[in-house]
Amino acid sequence: MENDKPRLSLDEQIQHLKDKGILFNIMDEESAKQYLKYNNNYYKLTSFRKNYDKHPGGKNEGKYINLEFAYLVDVSIIDMRLRYRVVEMALDIEHHTKLQLLRKMDEYDEDGYQIVKDYIGSLDDRQKNYFESEINRNRRGIYCRDIIEKYEGNYPVWAFIEIISFGKLVGFYHYCANRFSDKEMKYDYYGLLTCKKIRNASAHSNCILNDLRSHTAEHRTKKDITEELMNIPHMNSNFRKNRMSNERIQQIITLLYMHKKMVRSEGVALYESGELKKLIRRIDRNSTYYKTNKLIQGTFKFLGLVVSTEIDNVPKIIKH
């Protein structure tokens, strides 16, 4: 293939970075080689270059402008810590989505069995085959086997939600929302879809902060999220719209909003607020690295404003 590129040795990786204009004043070349050998790989680390400008002309045309290797290392560490928060908050959302579904069964007087049968019956052939493959895969595992063998296809909802994936849970949530004609559930379904996307990316260790350019979002931000953001002090309209036009940032903020809305445990909410506060402190540790990069600096400022507001408004619900 024409696009095949040879594997570079550590020395060649460093030289290639130097040829691209990347500097080694903060972290020297030997330290950079050790980092690439034991801490992060070249391909993942260099993906964050997308957030930096290149010289448009002159003798340095095509080279990055004042980009230190240490800057890439710092943002990659922040990205890693952000992914950890995303995964943990998504687990909270998944758990409390299950709890909400069980409350809805009581609210709409469902026996818990028929609704699962009807849901499975509503799947088309492709969806049903995928569902059955997922159940059979879980049957071979130690965590869901007992539940599956106990009910053998006649699943009550409280067992069913424990043997399906988050993606299937979101699909079942949508089915229930339509069955109950529950407008709020229908609305929250789209927020859960967004949570699923960023949760899957984070769980597979995909980089999140490696493309912070504006106007990459496919959909407009949900109205209630926009209204929440409008209430944040020191955040003007243009700044908000610009940052939320980035799909990755839009997904992060949607996850934060859905966590605040779905999680009904004060203890869990307080814990996550504390962890987000730690993340912001880590972001601010090397803030001088980004003083000339308005894209990263603006993104980190935006996240800081959102998180600080969320921490000040943790819902007082149920101790856990």
C-alpha positions in Angstrom: 0.0 0.0 0.0 1.2 3.5 -0.8 0.4 4.8 2.7 2.4 2.1 4.5 5.0 3.8 6.8 8.0 2.0 8.2 8.2 1.4 11.9 10.5 4.0 13.5 13.1 3.2 16.2 13.1 5.4 19.3 16.0 7.4 17.9 14.2 7.8 14.6 11.0 8.8 16.4 12.9 11.6 18.2 14.5 12.8 15.0 11.2 12.8 13.2 9.7 14.9 15.9 12.6 17.3 15.6 12.1 17.5 11.9 8.5 18.5 12.6 9.8 21.4 14.8 9.0 19.8 18.2 11.4 21.0 20.9 13.1 19.2 23.8 14.0 22.1 26.1 11.8 21.0 29.0 12.1 17.3 28.6 15.4 16.3 27.0 15.7 13.7 24.2 16.9 10.9 26.4 14.0 11.4 28.8 11.6 11.6 25.8 12.9 8.2 24.6 12.4 6.7 28.0 8.9 8.1 28.0 8.0 6.7 24.6 9.4 3.3 25.6 7.7 2.9 29.0 4.9 5.4 29.4 3.1 6.1 26.1 3.5 5.2 22.4 4.5 7.5 19.6 1.3 7.3 17.7 -1.0 8.1 20.6 1.2 10.9 22.0 1.7 12.7 18.6 -2.1 12.7 18.0 -2.3 15.7 20.3 -0.2 17.7 17.7 -3.5 18.4 15.9 -4.2 21.1 18.5 -1.1 23.1 17.6 -0.5 25.5 14.7 2.3 25.2 12.1 4.4 27.9 10.5 2.4 29.0 7.4 5.6 29.9 5.4 9.2 30.8 5.5 12.2 28.5 6.3 10.1 26.7 9.0 7.1 26.2 6.9 5.1 23.1 8.0 6.9 22.9 11.3 5.1 23.3 14.6 5.2 26.7 16.4 6.9 26.6 19.8 5.7 23.0 20.5 7.6 21.3 23.3 7.6 17.5 23.7 6.7 18.2 27.3 3.5 19.9 26.2 2.3 16.7 24.5 3.2 14.6 27.5 1.2 16.9 29.8 -1.9 17.0 27.7 -1.8 13.2 27.3 -1.7 12.7 31.0 -4.6 15.1 31.4 -6.4 13.1 28.7 -5.8 9.8 30.6 -7.1 11.2 33.8 -10.2 12.6 32.0 -10.9 9.2 30.5 -10.8 7.6 34.0 -13.4 10.1 35.2 -15.6 9.5 32.2 -15.6 5.7 32.7 -16.3 6.0 36.4 -19.1 8.6 35.9 -20.6 6.4 33.1 -20.7 3.5 35.5 -22.6 5.7 37.9 -25.0 6.7 35.2 -25.5 3.1 34.1 -26.3 2.0 37.6 -28.8 4.8 38.3 -30.4 4.3 34.9 -31.2 0.8 36.0 -32.6 2.1 39.2 -34.8 4.6 37.4 -36.1 1.9 35.1 -37.1 -0.2 38.1 -38.9 2.8 39.6 -40.7 3.3 36.2 -41.9 -0.3 36.4 -43.7 0.6 39.6 -44.9 3.9 38.3 -46.5 2.3 35.2 -47.6 -0.9 36.9 -45.5 -3.4 34.9 -45.1 -6.9 36.3 -41.5 -6.9 35.1 -41.7 -10.0 32.8 -44.0 -9.1 29.9 -42.1 -5.9 29.1 -38.9 -7.8 28.6 -40.7 -10.4 26.4 -42.2 -7.6 24.3 -38.9 -5.8 24.0 -37.1 -8.9 22.7 -40.1 -9.5 20.4 -39.7 -6.0 19.0 -36.2 -6.6 17.8 -35.6 -7.3 14.1 -33.7 -10.4 13.0 -30.3 -8.7 13.0 -30.9 -7.1 16.4 -32.2 -10.4 17.8 -29.2 -12.4 16.5 -26.9 -9.8 18.1 -28.8 -10.0 21.3 -28.7 -13.8 21.4 -25.0 -13.8 20.7 -24.5 -11.4 23.6 -26.5 -13.6 25.9 -24.7 -16.7 24.8 -21.3 -15.0 25.3 -22.4 -13.9 28.8 -23.6 -17.4 29.5 -20.0 -18.6 29.1 -18.8 -16.1 31.6 -18.7 -16.4 35.4 -20.5 -13.1 36.1 -23.9 -13.5 34.3 -24.1 -17.3 33.9 -26.1 -18.0 37.0 -28.7 -15.3 36.2 -29.1 -16.5 32.6 -29.4 -20.2 33.6 -31.9 -19.4 36.4 -34.4 -17.6 34.1 -33.6 -19.2 30.7 -35.3 -16.6 28.5 -38.1 -15.7 30.9 -36.2 -12.7 32.3 -37.8 -10.3 34.8 -36.6 -6.8 34.2 -34.5 -6.7 37.4 -32.5 -9.6 36.1 -32.5 -8.6 32.5 -30.8 -5.3 33.1 -28.0 -7.1 34.8 -27.1 -9.3 31.8 -27.1 -6.8 29.0 -24.5 -4.3 27.9 -24.8 -0.5 28.4 -25.6 -0.1 24.8 -28.5 -2.6 25.0 -29.6 -1.0 28.3 -29.9 2.4 26.4 -31.9 0.6 23.7 -34.2 -1.0 26.3 -34.6 2.4 28.0 -35.7 3.9 24.6 -38.3 1.1 24.2 -39.7 1.7 27.7 -39.8 5.5 27.0 -42.0 4.8 24.0 -44.1 2.2 25.7 -44.9 4.5 28.5 -45.1 7.6 26.3 -42.8 9.2 28.9 -41.5 12.5 27.4 -38.7 13.0 29.9 -37.4 9.5 29.3 -37.5 10.0 25.5 -35.5 13.2 26.0 -33.0 11.6 28.4 -32.5 8.7 25.9 -30.5 11.0 23.6 -28.3 12.1 26.5 -27.7 8.4 27.4 -26.7 7.7 23.7 -24.1 10.5 24.0 -22.8 9.0 27.3 -22.5 5.6 25.6 -20.3 7.1 22.9 -17.8 8.8 25.1 -17.9 6.0 27.6 -17.0 3.4 24.9 -14.2 5.7 23.6 -12.7 6.1 27.0 -13.0 2.5 28.0 -11.1 1.5 24.9 -8.4 4.1 25.8 -9.1 6.3 22.7 -7.8 9.9 23.0 -10.4 12.5 23.8 -8.5 15.8 23.8 -6.6 15.3 20.5 -8.9 17.3 18.4 -10.4 20.4 20.1 -11.2 22.4 16.9 -14.6 24.1 16.8 -17.5 23.1 14.6 -17.0 19.4 14.7 -20.3 18.5 16.4 -23.0 16.8 14.3 -25.9 17.9 16.5 -26.9 20.9 18.5 -26.4 20.9 22.2 -29.5 19.8 24.1 -31.6 22.8 25.2 -31.5 22.0 28.9 -27.7 21.7 28.9 -27.4 25.0 27.1 -29.7 26.6 29.7 -27.5 25.3 32.5 -24.4 26.6 30.8 -26.0 30.0 30.3 -26.2 30.3 34.1 -22.5 29.9 34.6 -20.9 33.2 35.7 -18.0 34.6 33.6 -19.0 32.6 30.5 -20.0 34.7 27.5 -22.3 33.3 24.7 -19.6 33.2 22.0 -17.2 31.3 24.2 -19.9 28.8 25.2 -21.1 28.2 21.6 -17.5 27.9 20.3 -16.5 25.3 22.8 -19.7 23.3 22.6 -19.4 23.2 18.8 -16.6 20.7 19.4 -18.2 17.2 19.5 -15.8 15.8 22.1 -16.4 18.7 24.5 -20.1 18.5 23.8 -20.0 14.8 24.8 -18.0 15.5 28.0 -20.5 18.2 29.1 -23.4 16.0 28.3 -22.0 13.2 30.4 -21.5 15.7 33.3 -25.1 16.9 32.9 -26.5 13.3 32.8 -24.5 12.4 35.9 -26.0 15.3 37.7 -29.5 14.4 36.5 -29.5 10.6 36.8 -27.4 10.0 39.9 -29.7 10.2 43.0 -27.0 9.5 45.6 -25.5 12.5 47.4 -22.5 10.5 48.4 -21.7 9.4 44.8 -22.3 13.0 43.5 -20.0 14.4 46.2 -17.3 11.9 45.5 -17.3 12.6 41.7 -17.3 16.3 42.3 -14.2 15.9 44.4 -12.5 13.8 41.8 -13.4 16.4 39.1 -11.9 19.1 41.3 -8.6 17.1 41.4 -8.7 16.8 37.6 -9.0 20.6 37.3 -6.1 21.1 39.7 -4.0 18.7 37.5 -5.0 20.7 34.4 -3.9 23.9 36.1 -0.6 22.5 37.2 1.3 23.4 34.0 -1.0 26.2 32.8 2.0 28.2 31.4 2.4 25.4 28.8 -0.8 26.6 27.1 -0.6 30.4 27.5 0.1 30.8 23.7 -2.3 28.0 22.6 -5.8 29.6 22.7 -7.5 26.4 21.6 -6.2 24.3 24.6 -6.2 27.2 27.0 -9.8 28.0 26.1 -11.0 24.4 26.4 -9.4 24.0 29.8 -10.9 27.3 31.0 -14.3 26.1 29.8 -14.0 22.8 31.6 -12.9 24.5 34.8 -15.8 26.9 34.8 -18.3 24.0 34.2 -16.8 21.8 36.9 -16.5 24.6 39.5 -20.2 25.4 39.0 -21.2 21.7 39.2 -19.2 21.3 42.4 -21.0 24.3 43.9 -24.4 22.8 43.0 -24.1 19.1 44.0 -27.7 18.0 44.5 -28.6 17.1 48.1 -30.5 13.9 47.6 -29.7 10.6 49.4 -26.7 9.7 51.5 -24.8 6.7 50.2 
